[in-house]
């Protein structure tokens, strides 16, 4: 069922994949062998799908590149996502903090366009105008600043989405196998397998995945897995009128992003930066990455995300040492008491 219970979700022709080291792992195209070693928890990973057990014939990794410099905040992506995935509406009430009525990603909002109203210090204003909406600072008198066209406030728009991490902590902690790695390298939730335990929610370093308040299941972006299998682009990328959301093979998107970043730097937008494209970062690189015009925190993104399961092996080792120490202590006390 969809999150609102309206109709069967079209995605879940994709069969459940067994956990590493367990049964045969399956994909939309059939079963493939699961690797005995399982998935690594951190560090660069060239092929997450192969690591998850898919054969060498699996499709290349697909993803999103979101260029926020051309996002106009129209929310066409949000609407397209909701329509295709049969998600319920979030209401039209203003929050009082922003003109954005959805405010964040959630179980019923898999795409969220953030509206960031930012005051610009004239001494640090960008040297070029890339067409972002702006307005003059409010004046105290009718005459003050009336003839000035200097932009003192600007809007930063960004369409946020699940990052489909190379190392996805939500997938690592899922006890039922509801979260799987698809043959396209994306991270997908199977709502008919999810038991609503909620372990995935605190595991996500981006705060993306969420529990639906009515049916108790976990939901997030699937990168339109059902459309990919039919050779179609995700609904949000198809609806975007400015090509701010670009979909394609991840390696090609990374090259395109580097070229776009170089172009903006040549135009004087030295504060532009890429976010989530680096395979050496704390999550091994994202399958959905961004070109930002300011610090990640301005857009509500963590500056240095780290897969929350990275330290599990070390924690297990410390726990084993502590257990062994406790056992030796008990044994020593027992033997000493018999003397």
N, C-alpha and C positions, 0 to 999 in steps of 0.2 A: 504493500500500500504506500501511497505518497504520504508525506508528513501530515497532511490535513485529512487523510483517509478518503480523498475524493475518488481515486482510481488507482489501479495497479501501476506502479512505476515501471517505465519501459526498460529500465537498465538491466534487470536481474535475470536475463537470459545467461548472464555470466555466472558460471558455477562457482561454488565455494572452493577456495584454494586451501589445501592442507598446510599446516605449519611446517617449517623446515625440519627435516629429519623424521617426518611422520609419513602420512599416506601419500598417494600420488597427487600431485598438484595439477589442477585443471585450469584451462583458459576457455575463452569463447570458441576457440578452434579445436579444443580437445585436450586430453591429458598429456602432460610432459613430466619427466622425472624431476623430483625435488633433490637439490644438492644436499649431501650429507652434512656439510659444514654449516649450513644455514646462512643467515644474513649477518654481515658485520654491523657493528653499531655506530661507527664513526669513521671519519676520514674519507678521502676521495674514492669514488666508486664509479668506474667507467660505464657499467651496464647494470643498473638496478634490476631490470627484468631478468637478465641471465642469472644474476645472483639470487633472485627469487625462485628460480627453477624453470624458467621458460627456455625452450630450445633456441639454438642459434638462428633459427628461421623467423624468430619473432620480429615484429615491426620495429623500426627505429623509434627512439624515445621522442615523444611529442610534448609540447608545452606551450606556455603563454609568454610573450614579451609585452609588457604594458608600458608604453611611452607616455608618461604623464604630461609631457610638454605639449601634447596635442589633444589631451582630454578636455572636453568642453562641459562636462558635468551633466550631460543630457539624461543619463540613467537609462538609456536604451538597452544597455547590457543587463541591468537589473530586471527590467521588464521581460526581456527575451528569456532570461534564465528562469524566471518564475513561470512564464507561460509554458516553456518546453518541459520543465520538471514538475509541473502541476503543484507549485508551491502557493500557499495561502498568502494573501496580502498582509502587510504589516501596519496598516492604518495610515492616515494622512495627517495626523496631529504633529504640529511642530514641537520640538523639544525645549525651546527657549534658549538653547545653547548654539544652535546652528540652523541653517536652512535645510539641512539634510534630515529627512524624517525617519531614516532607518538606523542611523548612527553607528552600526557595527554589523559584522557578520554574525550569523546565528543559524539555528536549525531551519528557519524558513527564509533566510536571506543568504544565499550562496555567493552572490555578487553584491558588493557594497561600494557605491561611489561616495568618497569622502569629499566634503567641501571644507577646505581649510582657508579661513580668512586671516590674512597675515599682514600686519603693519610693516612697512618697509622704512628702514632708516635711510634717509637721503644719502648719507655718506657711504652706504654699502649697496646702493641700488644697482641692479644689473645694468651693464653698459648697452644692452640691446633689448628691444621690445619684441618678444616672441608672440605677442598677441593674446596673452593671458588677460582675462577680465580684471579691471581695476577701477579705482575711483579716487578722487582727491580726498584728503583728510577733511573732516568736518570743521567749518570755520565758526568763530565766535561772533562775527558780525557779518551782515550781508555783503559788505565790501571785501572783507578779508578773504583772499584766495579765490575770488570769483573768476579772475582771468587766468588762473594758473591751471595748466594741464598736467602738472607733475603727479604721477601716481604715487600716493602714499599708502594705499592699501591694495593688496592684490589677492586674488583667489588662486589657490592651488587645488586642482582636481585630480583625483586618483581613484581608479576602479580596483578595489581590493578583492582578493579571492584566496582560496586555499593554495598554498605554495607547492603542494605535491613534492615534498622534500625527498632528496635522495636517501637520507636516513630519517624515516618517519617514525617518531616516537609513539604516535598514536597506534600505528600498526604493531610496533614491538610489544606494547602492553596489552593489546586486545586479547582476552582469554578465550574467545569463541571463534576466532578466524573471520569475524565479520568485516574487518578491515584487511584488504588484500592489495598486493601490487599487481597491476594489470600488465598485459603484454606490451602496452604503450609506455610503461614506466610510471604511470599515474597511480595515485592511492585512492581506492574506491571503497565505499561503505556498502555492504550488503544488508539492507534493513531487515530482511527476513531471517538473518542469522544473529543480528545484534540482540543482546539481552538487556541493554540499558544500564549496564554496570557503571558507566561514566568514567572508567579509568582513562579513556582517551582524552577527556577534556583537560585535566591538568597536565597531561603529558605533552600537549601541543605547545611548542615555544611561541607560537604566534596567536594563540587564543582563537583559533578558527573553528574547530569542531564543537558542536553544541548538542545538548539533549533537548528534544522536543518536549515542551511542557505538558502536552496532552497524551501522547502515546509512549513517551519515555525512551524512544530510540535516539541514536546518534545520527546526525546528518551533517553533510558538508558538500562542497562542489565535487563532482565526479569527473570533471572535464568532459562532460557529455559522452561518457563511454559508449552509450548506445549509438550515438551519431558517428563516432569514430569507426565503429565496426562496419558502418555503411558507407564509409568514405566521405563523410560530411564533416565540416568544421563545427566546433562548439557554437551553440546558439548565440552566446554573448559576442564572440568575435565576428560572427556573421552580421549581427545587428549594429556594431559600432560604426558610426558614420565617418569618423576621422581616422580610422585604422590605428587608434590608440592601443587597442587590444589586437595583437598579432598572434596568430596561431601557426604552428608548423614544427618541423624537426628541431629539437632543442639546440643542436650544434649550429644550425643555420641561424636560428634566432639570436644566439650569442654573438655570432659574427656581425649580424645586422645591428645589434645593439652597440657594439664597439664602434662601428662606423657612425652611427647616429650620435654617440657621445662625442666622438672626435669632431663631428660637424658642429655641435653646440659649443664646444670649447673654442673652436676657431671663430665662432660668432661672438665670443665674449662671455658665454654662460659658463663661467669657470666653476660655479657651485653645482652644476649638473653632475650626477654620479649614477653608477649602476648599483643595484641592490639585489642580492640573491643569486647572482650569476656565477659566483666564484666556487668551484668545486672543492676548494680547501677551507671553506668557512665551517662554522659549527654544525651545520646540517648536511654538509657534503654538496652544497649547491641546491638551488630550488628549481623545480620544474616550471614554476611560474615566477618570473623575476621582473624587475622594474627599472625604469630610468626615472630618477627623482630629481627635482629642482632644488632640494634643500635636504637637511638632515633627516634620516629616517624617522626620528621621534616626532617631527613636525606632522608626518602622515600617520602617526599612531603605530609605527612599526618598531620592533625592538632593534637597537643598534647593533647588537652582536648575538643573534640567536644561536642557541646551542641545543642539540638533540638531548632531551632530558634523560634518555636511557644510556648515554655515553659511559657513565661511570658504574653501570651495573656490574661488570666483571670485577672491578676493583672492590666494590661493596661486597660482592659475594666472597671474594678472597679474604677480606677483613672479617666478615662474619664467620667464615670457616676457622680462621685463626683464633677468634674469640671463643668459638665453641670448643675447639681443641684445648685451649688454655683452661677453660672452665672444667672440661672433663678431666684434665690432668690434675687440676686443683682438688676436685672431688675425690679422685683416686688417691692422691697423696694424703688427704685428710682421713680417708677410710683406712688406708694401710697404717698410717701413724696412730690411729685410734686403737688398732688391734695389738699394738706393742705393750 
